[in-house]
Structures are given as structure tokens and as C-alpha cells.
Amino acid sequence: MKILIIDENLLMSSKLKSLSEKQNFGTRVLSFANLDTISEFSPDIVIINLESKTNDVFDIVKNLNNVKTIGYCSHNKIDLAKKAKEYGVNFIATNSSIVHNFDEILKYFNH
């Protein structure tokens, strides 16, 4: 399985990449994403920081063409999480839960 992580936060993206690679997934991190780069990698799952300041998250999400998407944000960003669901994000996690429950979240998509 190929995982694409879109996040300009180096600490978070490094942690998620490490967790993904421990599961032997092909993993790539993009700080600045565009649809061409995403389609070249052809991920099975995109994990995206919904609070990104450098990426148009909702433009990316609406143009992923059936790629499973996991979004994460701060626990108090309820409106942002709701908007992400409306745009088609398959699973919403808090920043802490994406890290602490990474294996379980990915198992949900890998069966």
C-alpha cells in the first residue's frame, strides 16, 4: 500500500512517515502538494493536515478521485472536521489520535 502524507509540519509528518514505514507501506511526504505530484505517486491513501497553511486542503480533497483520505486537525476544530467530511474525507482524526492510533486507523482502510 502507498501512503501520501501532506503536511508542512516537519515534526508531525516525520512521525507519521515513521509509523507508516514501520508497517512497510511505501510512503512519501509532501509539504507543498499539487494534483500532478499526487497523481504521479498514485497513493492508495492520502493523509492530510486539515489545518495546512500552505495547501488548499479542500481543493486537493475534492480532486482526489476516489483515493481514500484521512484528515487530521486539532480536537477543537469541529467546524473544520465537519467541512472535511462534507468534502469527502473518509476519516477524521485529532492530531494526537492519528499518532497514537495510527496502526488501528490504517487497518480500517486495509481490509
CYANA upper distance limits for C-alpha pairs under 8 A (distance plus 0.5 A):
  1 MET  CA     25 PHE  CA      5.79
  1 MET  CA     26 GLY  CA      6.76
  1 MET  CA     43 PRO  CA      8.18
  1 MET  CA     44 ASP  CA      6.61
  2 LYS  CA     25 PHE  CA      6.14
  2 LYS  CA     26 GLY  CA      5.06
  2 LYS  CA     27 THR  CA      6.35
  2 LYS  CA     42 SER  CA      8.09
  2 LYS  CA     43 PRO  CA      5.36
  2 LYS  CA     44 ASP  CA      5.73
  2 LYS  CA     45 ILE  CA      7.13
  3 ILE  CA     20 SER  CA      7.92
  3 ILE  CA     25 PHE  CA      7.05
  3 ILE  CA     26 GLY  CA      6.56
  3 ILE  CA     27 THR  CA      5.32
  3 ILE  CA     28 ARG  CA      7.02
  3 ILE  CA     43 PRO  CA      5.98
  3 ILE  CA     44 ASP  CA      6.61
  3 ILE  CA     45 ILE  CA      5.56
  3 ILE  CA     46 VAL  CA      6.44
  3 ILE  CA     47 ILE  CA      7.81
  4 LEU  CA     27 THR  CA      6.35
  4 LEU  CA     28 ARG  CA      5.54
  4 LEU  CA     29 VAL  CA      6.41
  4 LEU  CA     30 LEU  CA      7.99
  4 LEU  CA     38 ILE  CA      8.30
  4 LEU  CA     41 PHE  CA      8.41
  4 LEU  CA     43 PRO  CA      6.36
  4 LEU  CA     44 ASP  CA      8.49
  4 LEU  CA     45 ILE  CA      6.84
  4 LEU  CA     46 VAL  CA      5.28
  4 LEU  CA     47 ILE  CA      6.61
  5 ILE  CA     13 SER  CA      7.23
  5 ILE  CA     16 LEU  CA      8.13
  5 ILE  CA     17 LYS  CA      7.89
  5 ILE  CA     27 THR  CA      8.05
  5 ILE  CA     28 ARG  CA      6.73
  5 ILE  CA     29 VAL  CA      5.21
  5 ILE  CA     30 LEU  CA      6.71
  5 ILE  CA     46 VAL  CA      6.41
  5 ILE  CA     47 ILE  CA      5.23
  5 ILE  CA     48 ILE  CA      6.36
  6 ILE  CA     13 SER  CA      8.08
  6 ILE  CA     29 VAL  CA      6.43
  6 ILE  CA     30 LEU  CA      5.42
  6 ILE  CA     31 SER  CA      6.32
  6 ILE  CA     32 PHE  CA      7.85
  6 ILE  CA     33 ALA  CA      7.17
  6 ILE  CA     46 VAL  CA      7.87
  6 ILE  CA     47 ILE  CA      6.71
  6 ILE  CA     48 ILE  CA      5.24
  6 ILE  CA     49 ASN  CA      6.90
  7 ASP  CA     12 MET  CA      8.07
  7 ASP  CA     13 SER  CA      6.38
  7 ASP  CA     29 VAL  CA      7.81
  7 ASP  CA     30 LEU  CA      6.86
  7 ASP  CA     31 SER  CA      5.54
  7 ASP  CA     32 PHE  CA      8.15
  7 ASP  CA     48 ILE  CA      6.71
  7 ASP  CA     49 ASN  CA      5.93
  7 ASP  CA     52 SER  CA      7.07
  8 GLU  CA     13 SER  CA      7.76
  8 GLU  CA     30 LEU  CA      7.77
  8 GLU  CA     31 SER  CA      4.63
  8 GLU  CA     32 PHE  CA      7.49
  8 GLU  CA     52 SER  CA      7.56
  8 GLU  CA     54 THR  CA      7.71
  9 ASN  CA     13 SER  CA      6.54
  9 ASN  CA     31 SER  CA      8.12
 10 LEU  CA     14 SER  CA      6.35
 11 LEU  CA     15 LYS  CA      6.72
 12 MET  CA     16 LEU  CA      6.70
 13 SER  CA     17 LYS  CA      6.47
 13 SER  CA     29 VAL  CA      7.28
 14 SER  CA     18 SER  CA      6.62
 15 LYS  CA     19 LEU  CA      6.79
 15 LYS  CA     99 VAL  CA      7.96
 16 LEU  CA     20 SER  CA      6.58
 16 LEU  CA     99 VAL  CA      7.20
 16 LEU  CA    102 PHE  CA      8.46
 17 LYS  CA     21 GLU  CA      6.56
 17 LYS  CA     27 THR  CA      6.91
 17 LYS  CA     28 ARG  CA      7.85
 17 LYS  CA     29 VAL  CA      7.65
 18 SER  CA     22 LYS  CA      6.71
 19 LEU  CA     23 GLN  CA      7.30
 19 LEU  CA     99 VAL  CA      8.47
 19 LEU  CA    102 PHE  CA      7.63
 19 LEU  CA    103 ASP  CA      8.34
 20 SER  CA     24 ASN  CA      7.22
 20 SER  CA     25 PHE  CA      6.22
 20 SER  CA     26 GLY  CA      8.30
 20 SER  CA     27 THR  CA      7.13
 21 GLU  CA     25 PHE  CA      5.83
 21 GLU  CA     26 GLY  CA      7.32
 21 GLU  CA     27 THR  CA      7.03
 23 GLN  CA    103 ASP  CA      8.43
 31 SER  CA     54 THR  CA      8.21
 32 PHE  CA     54 THR  CA      6.94
 32 PHE  CA     55 ASN  CA      6.69
 33 ALA  CA     37 THR  CA      7.20
 33 ALA  CA     38 ILE  CA      7.54
 33 ALA  CA     55 ASN  CA      6.98
 34 ASN  CA     38 ILE  CA      6.85
 34 ASN  CA     60 ILE  CA      7.83
 35 LEU  CA     39 SER  CA      6.58
 35 LEU  CA     60 ILE  CA      7.28
 35 LEU  CA     63 ASN  CA      8.06
 35 LEU  CA     64 LEU  CA      8.26
 36 ASP  CA     40 GLU  CA      6.67
 37 THR  CA     41 PHE  CA      6.99
 38 ILE  CA     42 SER  CA      6.70
 38 ILE  CA     43 PRO  CA      7.72
 39 SER  CA     43 PRO  CA      8.03
 43 PRO  CA     67 VAL  CA      7.76
 44 ASP  CA     67 VAL  CA      6.52
 44 ASP  CA     68 LYS  CA      7.04
 45 ILE  CA     67 VAL  CA      6.47
 45 ILE  CA     68 LYS  CA      5.35
 45 ILE  CA     69 THR  CA      6.14
 45 ILE  CA     70 ILE  CA      7.90
 46 VAL  CA     67 VAL  CA      7.50
 46 VAL  CA     68 LYS  CA      6.86
 46 VAL  CA     69 THR  CA      5.34
 46 VAL  CA     70 ILE  CA      6.72
 47 ILE  CA     69 THR  CA      6.39
 47 ILE  CA     70 ILE  CA      5.18
 47 ILE  CA     71 GLY  CA      6.27
 47 ILE  CA     72 TYR  CA      8.27
 48 ILE  CA     57 VAL  CA      8.09
 48 ILE  CA     69 THR  CA      7.99
 48 ILE  CA     70 ILE  CA      6.79
 48 ILE  CA     71 GLY  CA      5.38
 48 ILE  CA     72 TYR  CA      6.97
 49 ASN  CA     57 VAL  CA      8.31
 49 ASN  CA     71 GLY  CA      6.33
 49 ASN  CA     72 TYR  CA      5.72
 49 ASN  CA     73 CYS  CA      6.69
 50 LEU  CA     57 VAL  CA      6.71
 50 LEU  CA     71 GLY  CA      6.27
 50 LEU  CA     72 TYR  CA      6.15
 50 LEU  CA     73 CYS  CA      6.03
 50 LEU  CA     80 LEU  CA      7.88
 50 LEU  CA     81 ALA  CA      8.35
 50 LEU  CA     84 ALA  CA      8.09
 51 GLU  CA     57 VAL  CA      8.50
 51 GLU  CA     72 TYR  CA      8.41
 51 GLU  CA     73 CYS  CA      6.49
 52 SER  CA     56 ASP  CA      8.08
 52 SER  CA     57 VAL  CA      7.38
 56 ASP  CA     60 ILE  CA      6.81
 57 VAL  CA     61 VAL  CA      6.64
 58 PHE  CA     62 LYS  CA      6.54
 58 PHE  CA     84 ALA  CA      7.72
 58 PHE  CA     87 TYR  CA      7.23
 59 ASP  CA     63 ASN  CA      6.85
 60 ILE  CA     64 LEU  CA      6.82
 61 VAL  CA     69 THR  CA      8.11
 61 VAL  CA     87 TYR  CA      7.20
 61 VAL  CA     88 GLY  CA      7.43
 61 VAL  CA     89 VAL  CA      7.37
 62 LYS  CA     87 TYR  CA      6.47
 62 LYS  CA     88 GLY  CA      7.34
 68 LYS  CA     89 VAL  CA      8.00
 68 LYS  CA     90 ASN  CA      6.77
 68 LYS  CA    109 PHE  CA      8.36
 69 THR  CA     88 GLY  CA      8.41
 69 THR  CA     89 VAL  CA      5.65
 69 THR  CA     90 ASN  CA      5.78
 69 THR  CA     91 PHE  CA      7.10
 70 ILE  CA     89 VAL  CA      6.64
 70 ILE  CA     90 ASN  CA      6.46
 70 ILE  CA     91 PHE  CA      5.30
 70 ILE  CA     92 ILE  CA      6.39
 70 ILE  CA     93 ALA  CA      7.93
 71 GLY  CA     84 ALA  CA      7.96
 71 GLY  CA     89 VAL  CA      6.93
 71 GLY  CA     90 ASN  CA      8.38
 71 GLY  CA     91 PHE  CA      6.78
 71 GLY  CA     92 ILE  CA      5.42
 71 GLY  CA     93 ALA  CA      6.79
 72 TYR  CA     81 ALA  CA      8.43
 72 TYR  CA     92 ILE  CA      6.08
 72 TYR  CA     93 ALA  CA      5.17
 72 TYR  CA     94 THR  CA      5.69
 72 TYR  CA     95 ASN  CA      6.15
 72 TYR  CA     98 ILE  CA      7.39
 73 CYS  CA     77 LYS  CA      7.15
 73 CYS  CA     80 LEU  CA      8.45
 73 CYS  CA     81 ALA  CA      7.89
 73 CYS  CA     92 ILE  CA      8.45
 73 CYS  CA     93 ALA  CA      7.25
 73 CYS  CA     94 THR  CA      5.61
 73 CYS  CA     95 ASN  CA      5.82
 74 SER  CA     94 THR  CA      5.92
 74 SER  CA     95 ASN  CA      6.10
 75 HIS  CA     94 THR  CA      5.69
 75 HIS  CA     95 ASN  CA      7.71
 77 LYS  CA     81 ALA  CA      6.79
 78 ILE  CA     82 LYS  CA      6.65
 79 ASP  CA     83 LYS  CA      6.65
 80 LEU  CA     84 ALA  CA      6.66
 81 ALA  CA     85 LYS  CA      6.86
 81 ALA  CA     92 ILE  CA      7.02
 82 LYS  CA     86 GLU  CA      6.88
 83 LYS  CA     87 TYR  CA      6.82
 84 ALA  CA     88 GLY  CA      6.93
 84 ALA  CA     89 VAL  CA      5.97
 84 ALA  CA     92 ILE  CA      8.34
 85 LYS  CA     89 VAL  CA      5.48
 85 LYS  CA     90 ASN  CA      7.34
 85 LYS  CA     91 PHE  CA      8.22
 85 LYS  CA     92 ILE  CA      8.10
 93 ALA  CA     97 SER  CA      6.41
 93 ALA  CA     98 ILE  CA      6.12
 94 THR  CA     98 ILE  CA      6.64
 95 ASN  CA     99 VAL  CA      7.36
 96 SER  CA    100 HIS  CA      6.61
 97 SER  CA    101 ASN  CA      5.86
 97 SER  CA    102 PHE  CA      7.82
 98 ILE  CA    102 PHE  CA      5.69
 98 ILE  CA    105 ILE  CA      8.02
101 ASN  CA    105 ILE  CA      6.61
102 PHE  CA    106 LEU  CA      6.69
103 ASP  CA    107 LYS  CA      6.66
104 GLU  CA    108 TYR  CA      6.98
105 ILE  CA    109 PHE  CA      7.62
106 LEU  CA    110 ASN  CA      6.62
107 LYS  CA    111 HIS  CA      6.94
